[in-house]
Amino acid sequence: MSEYFISPIDPRDRRAQAEMDELLRQEGIRRDANLDYSCGLYNEDYEMAGTGSCFGSTLRCLAVSRDHQGEGLMNQIVSHLSDVQFARGNTHLFVYTKCSSAKFFADLGFFEIARAEDQAVFMENRRNGFASYLEKLKQDPVPADEDLDPDASGTAAVVMNANPFTRGHRALLESACRGNRLVHLFIVSEDASLVPFSVRKQLIREGTADLKNIVFHESGPYIISSATFPSYFQKDADAVVESHARIDLDIFVRIARALDIDRRIVAEEPFSETTNIYNRVMREALPAAGIDCMILPRFGVDGVPVSASAARQAIHDGDWDTLEKLVPPTTYAFFRSPEAAPVIARIRGTADVIHH
C-alpha cells in the first residue's frame, strides 16, 4: 500500500490549484466559491490522491480519486481538516454532503440536522447540537404581557440579514408586529456580509426600539445565508438555491414547532431570481407543515422598491441624500457617525456591493 502525506494548498500555487480542480471535476464536484483553507493528500510520487477544504466552521469540497478509493483516505482528510479547525478554535463543525455520502460522515462522528431529499444533507459533529440550540432559543427574553396586545393572536417569524437595516426591513416588521401577538425575529449571525453582525444587530435593535412585541434571536450556525451555502455538488445554480431552501425550511419548521410559531412573513422580491426561487419553495413547504407563509409587498420610496443593496451602493458612492431616503433615522445616524468609519471603508473597498 502506498504511503500518503497531507499538505496545505497555497492559493498562489497554480499547479496544486489546478490538480485540485481536476480531481474535484473527475469526482463530479465543482470548487466552491467560498474556501479559506485547502489541502491535498499525496502519494510517494507526489500525485494528488485526495483533497478537502474549509470555510468558516464547515468542511467542503472533499474528494478522493476513484483510483484510490477504499483505502481510508477520506478519513485522513477529514481528520486533518478537523485538526485545522480545532487549531482555529472551531470545535463545532458542519458538513454539507450528497445524500449518498451521509452514512460515511455518520461513521466519522457527524449527525444529521436536516436534508433536502435527493439533493443534500446538512450534518454537525455534535449529537445534541441542534437540540441545544432549540433550548437556547426558548430562553431568549420574551416581551412582558403588558407590552402585548391582548386582542392580537398568532405568533410570527421573520428572518433578516439587514445588510444594512433599511426602511423596507422596518416596514416588514411593523406589519408583522401589527398583525401578531408575538414576532420572533431571527437575525442572521453568520458574519459574511459587508456590514458586520454586531453592527447589523445594533441597527435592528435601535430601529425597532418602539416595537414592543419582538423576540430577538441570533440565528447561530443553523440559518445561513445563500451567499455561503455550498454549491460544489449541485448540478446548477437553481439546484443550489432549491436545496438551500429545503434544508433551511426543514430546520425552520422544527424551530417553529419549538416556539409555537404559526406563520412566517417575508417580503416579495422584485430583483433577485434567487430569492424568488426560495420564496416559491417556501410557499410549498411551509403550508404542508401547517405553517402559514405570508409574502408582503415590498416597501418602496418614490415608487422604487427599497433594497439593502441600494443602501450599500449609496454608502459606497457617498450619496447621503439617497441613503437618508432608504434607511430609518437610526441607521442614517450611525453611518454619519465616526463609529461607522471601518464599515464605510469596507463597503467602499468592495467593487461589487450589490451582491454582498
N, C-alpha and C positions, 0 to 999 in steps of 0.2 A: 504494500500500500504506500502511496506517495506521502511525503511529509509536506505539511502546509504551514504557511505563516500568514498573519494578517497585518496589513499596513494601511495607515490613513492615505486617502487620495487627496492630494493638494489640488485646489481649484485651478491652479496655474499649470498643472501637469496635463498637457493636452493629450499625450499618449494614453495615460491612465484614464482620463475622462472618456476618451474615445472607446477604450476597451470596456469600460463600464457600460456605456451606452449600447455597445454591440451585444454584450452579454444580456442586458435587460431586453433588448429587442428580440434576441433569439428565444427568450422565455415569455414573449408576449407582453412585455411591460415597457411603458414609457417612463423616462426620467421625470420625476415630479418637479414642478416649478419651485417648490419650497423645500430646500435641503440646507442644513447648516453643518453637516458632517457626513462624510462618506468614507468607506473603507473597501479595500479589495482583499480577497483571500487568494493566495498564490501557491502554486506547487513549486517543486525544486527547480523547475525550468523557468520560473518567473512568469508563468502563464496564469491569467486571472481565471479562477475556477468558481468564484462567488463574489457577491458584493452586497452591501447593505448601507443604509443611510439613516440619519436622524433629522428631525425638525422639531424644535421645542421639546416636548416630552413624548413625542411619537417616534416609532420606528417605521421606516419607509423603504421602498424600492429594494426589497430583499429578493435575491435570486441566486440560484446555484446552477451552473452549466449542466445541461442534461447529460453530458459526458461524465459528470462527477456526482450525480445524484445517488442517494443510497449509502453515502459514506459518512453521514452525520455532520456534513459541513455547515448546514444551516444552523445547527445547534451552536457551532463555534462562532458564527457571525452574530447570532442573537446574543450570545454570552458576551462577546466583545462590545457590542453596541450598548448593552445594559451596563457594563463597566464604565463606558464613556459617559453614559447618562448619570450614573451614580456619582462619578467624579465631578460632574457639573452641579450636583445637588438635586437632580431629578430622580426621585425614587419611585414616584407614581408614574408608571409608563403605560402607553397606549399603542395599539397597533390596529390598522385597518387592513383587512385582507380579503381575498376571494372566499366565498362560502366553502369552496372545496378545500381550502387550506386551514379552516378554523380548527379542525381536530388537531392538526400538527401544533398550532400555537397553544391549544389547550394542554397538550402534553408537555409544553415548555413552561407551564405555570400561568397562562393567561386565561381570563374568564370573560365570557361573552356578556356584553352590555346590551347591544341591540344589533339588528340585522335588517337589511333590505333583501328580501328573498331573491335568490339567483343573481344578486349583484355584489353585495359587500357585507362584511361583519365588522363590528367595532368591538374591541376587546381591551381589557386592562389587566395589570398584574396584581390586583388586589381582589381577593374573593368578595369582600364586603364593601368595596369602594363606592359603588353606586348607591347601595342601601344606606351607607353612612351619609352620603350627600343628601339623600331624601330626608333623613333625620335632621340634618343641619338646616335645611330649608324650613322645616316645621318650627325651628327655634328662632327664625328671624322675627324681629319685633312687628307686631300687628297693631294697627291704629286702635285707640281707645274707643269703646262703644259710643261715647258721646260725640265722636267725630264722624260717625257713620249715619247715613240716612236710614231711619227706621222703616221707611216705606219702600226703600230700594231692595231689590232681590238680585241674586245671581253673583257669581264670582268669576271675574275675567282674568285673562293673562295677556300681557304684551311683552314681546322680546325685542330689545332695542340695542343697537350698537351706538347710535348717536355720535357720529364722527364728523362734525360736532353736533350738539343738540340744537335743533332748528325750530322755527315756528311750526313746521309740519309735525315734528315729534310732539310738541306741546299740544297742538290741536287734536292729535290722535288720543293722547292721554286725557285731555279734557272730555272728549266724547266717551271714552271708556269709563271715566270716573262719574260722569252724569248718569250713565245707564246701568251701573252695577254697584252693589253694596261694597265689594272689595275688588281691588285691581292688584294682581301680582305682577310686578314689573321686574323682568329678568334683564339685567344689564350685562351684555357680553363682555366678560372679563379677559378674554384672550387678547393679549397685547400685540395685535397685528395691524393696528390702524395708525394713521398719521397723528391723530390725537390720542395720547396715551390713556389707558384705562382710568388712572387716578383722576385725570382731568375730565374725561367723559362722565365719570361718576359724580364729580363735583358739580359740573354744569347741569346734569339732570336733576340733582338734588336741589340746587339753587333755583332752577327754572320751574320746579313743581312744588315749591315750599307751601303754596296755598291750597294744594290738592291733598286733602287730609285722609283719603281712603286708599292710599297706595301702600302696598307692602313691597319693600325693596329687597331684591335678591341679587347676588353675584352669580353669574351663570356657571362659574367654575369650568372644569375641563370637559363638561358633558354637552355644552351647547357651543359649537364652534362656528366661526364664520365661513361662508362659502369661499372666501379668499384663500383659506388654508386647508380646506377639505382636500384630501389627497386624490389625485386623478390618474395615478400611474397604471392602474389595472382596469380602467374603464375604456370602453370602446370609442366614445366620442364625448364632446362637451356636454351634450344634453343628458347622456347617461350619468355623467358625473353629478350634475345638478339633481337628477331624479334620485340617485342612490343617496346623496347627501340629505335630501328632503325626507326620504323614507326612514333613514336612520334617525334623523333629528326628531321626526314626528313620533317614531316608536318611543324614543326617550321622553318626549314631551307628554305623551299620553300617560305614562307612568307617573310623571311629576304631577300632572293634573289630578290623577286619582288620589295621590298622597295629600294634595292640598285642597281637594274638593272644588277644583276649577271646572266650570261647565261651559266656558266659551273662550276662544282665542280671537283677538282682534288685531288686524293688520291693515295697512293702507294699500290701496291699489298702486300698481307700478306702471307708469306710462313710458318709462325709458328702458328698463332692463328686462331683456328676454329671460335672463337667468332667474330673476325674481318672479316673473310671470309663470315659469315652469314650476317653481317652488309653490306658488300660490295655488296652481292647478292641482298639484298633488295634495296640498293641504285641504282643499275643498272636497277631495275624495276621501282622504284618510280620516280626518277628524270626525265627521258625522258618522262614519262607520264605527267609530269608537264611542259614540254617544256624546261628542263634544261639538258645540256649535262653532262654526267658522264664519266670522264677520269680516268682510273686506270693505273698508270705508273709502269714500272718495278722497283723493289726495288733496291736501290743503294747498291753495295757490295764492300767489301775490301778483297782482296786475294780470290775472288770467294765466299765469305760468305756474305749474306745479313746483313747489319748493322741494329741494333735494339737498342732502348733506354735501354732495359733490359740487353743487353750485356754490355753497358756502365756502368750501375749501378753495375753489377757484378764485373767489373774491378775496380770500385771505392771501392766496398766492400772489394775486395781482395788486394787493394793497388797495382794493376797491372798497373802501369802508362804507360808502353810501349804499352800495348794493348789499354788503353784509348786514347792515343795520335793518334792511327790509326783510332779510331771510331768517334772522335769528332773534330769540327773545332778548330783552334788555340785559338780562344776567349774562347770557353768552357774549353779547356785544361788549359789555363792560370788561369781561375777562380778557378778550382779545385786544382791547385797547389799554390793558394794564401791563406794567413791566413783568408781571408773573408769566405772561404768555410768550415772552421773547423766545424761549427754547422751542416751543411748539410752532410758532410762526416761522422760525428759521428752518425747522424740519420740513414744513409744508413748502416753503419757498425753495428748498434744496431738492425737491422732487419734480421731475419733468412732467409726469402724468399724475395729477392729483385726482382725476376723475375716478380712477379705479383703485383708490386706496381709502 
